Amino acid sequence: MPSLVVRDAQLSAFARARFLAWMTRHLETHFPEQCEALGADGVRHTLHTAIAKAHGHGFTREPDVCRFVDLVFTFGLTFDDDERLPWARATLAALKAAGGTPAIEPLHRAAMLYLRDLMLGTDGPPR
C-alpha cells in the first residue's frame, strides 16, 4: 500500500481553513448582531480582511489574531487607523516601535480602558 504524503502547503491550508471555520463560529456566537447585519459574505470578507490586517500589524498567533478580529467587530474594520480612536493608533505605533513580535495585550487593554471610560462617561482614566 502506498504511503500518504502530506505536504507543508496542504497542512497550512488545512490549518487556515480550520481557523477560519472556528473564527466564523466564534463571531456568530459573540457578535450575532454584526454577523446578521453583514450576512455570510460580509462576515467572510470582514474576517479575511481583519486577519490580513492583524498579520500586517505583526499578530500571527491565532489567539492574538482572534482578539484583533474581535476588536474589528467591536470598533469597525478601520479601528486601527481611525482618528476617533487615538488609543488604537498610539498603541499599535508603540508596539511597532518596540520591535519583535508584538503581543495583543497592550492593544486589548487600551480598548478595554476606552470602553470603560465610554461607559462611565469620562474622558480618560482617573488622575
LINMOFEN-V690238 format. One record per backbone hydrogen bond with DSSP energy under -1.0 kcal/mol. NH is the residue of the N-H (numbers start at 1). CO is the residue of the C=O. E is the energy in kcal/mol with one decimal. If there is no record, write none. Layout:
nh=NH co=CO e=E
nh=NH co=CO e=E
//
This chain:
nh=11 co=7 e=-2.2
nh=12 co=8 e=-2.6
nh=13 co=9 e=-2.3
nh=14 co=10 e=-2.4
nh=15 co=11 e=-2.6
nh=16 co=12 e=-2.5
nh=17 co=13 e=-2.4
nh=18 co=14 e=-2.5
nh=19 co=15 e=-2.5
nh=20 co=16 e=-2.8
nh=21 co=17 e=-2.2
nh=22 co=18 e=-2.5
nh=23 co=19 e=-3.1
nh=24 co=20 e=-2.3
nh=25 co=21 e=-2.0
nh=26 co=22 e=-2.6
nh=27 co=23 e=-3.0
nh=28 co=24 e=-2.4
nh=29 co=25 e=-1.9
nh=30 co=26 e=-2.7
nh=31 co=27 e=-2.8
nh=35 co=31 e=-2.4
nh=36 co=32 e=-2.5
nh=37 co=33 e=-2.4
nh=38 co=34 e=-2.3
nh=39 co=35 e=-2.3
nh=43 co=39 e=-2.7
nh=44 co=40 e=-2.3
nh=45 co=41 e=-2.6
nh=46 co=42 e=-2.9
nh=47 co=43 e=-2.9
nh=48 co=44 e=-2.5
nh=49 co=45 e=-2.6
nh=50 co=46 e=-3.0
nh=51 co=47 e=-2.5
nh=52 co=48 e=-2.1
nh=53 co=49 e=-2.4
nh=54 co=50 e=-2.6
nh=55 co=51 e=-2.6
nh=56 co=52 e=-2.2
nh=57 co=53 e=-1.5
nh=58 co=55 e=-1.6
nh=59 co=54 e=-2.5
nh=65 co=61 e=-2.7
nh=66 co=62 e=-2.8
nh=67 co=63 e=-2.0
nh=68 co=64 e=-2.3
nh=69 co=65 e=-2.8
nh=70 co=66 e=-2.5
nh=71 co=67 e=-1.9
nh=72 co=68 e=-2.0
nh=73 co=69 e=-2.5
nh=74 co=70 e=-1.2
nh=75 co=71 e=-3.2
nh=76 co=72 e=-2.3
nh=79 co=76 e=-1.8
nh=81 co=78 e=-2.1
nh=82 co=79 e=-1.1
nh=85 co=82 e=-2.0
nh=88 co=85 e=-1.4
nh=89 co=85 e=-1.2
nh=90 co=86 e=-2.7
nh=91 co=87 e=-2.2
nh=92 co=88 e=-2.6
nh=93 co=89 e=-2.3
nh=94 co=90 e=-2.3
nh=95 co=91 e=-2.3
nh=96 co=92 e=-2.3
nh=97 co=93 e=-2.5
nh=98 co=94 e=-1.7
nh=108 co=104 e=-2.7
nh=109 co=105 e=-3.1
nh=110 co=106 e=-2.2
nh=111 co=107 e=-2.1
nh=112 co=108 e=-2.3
nh=113 co=109 e=-2.4
nh=114 co=110 e=-2.2
nh=115 co=111 e=-2.5
nh=116 co=112 e=-2.5
nh=117 co=113 e=-2.6
nh=118 co=114 e=-2.4
nh=119 co=115 e=-2.5
nh=120 co=116 e=-2.2
nh=121 co=117 e=-1.1
nh=122 co=117 e=-2.3
//
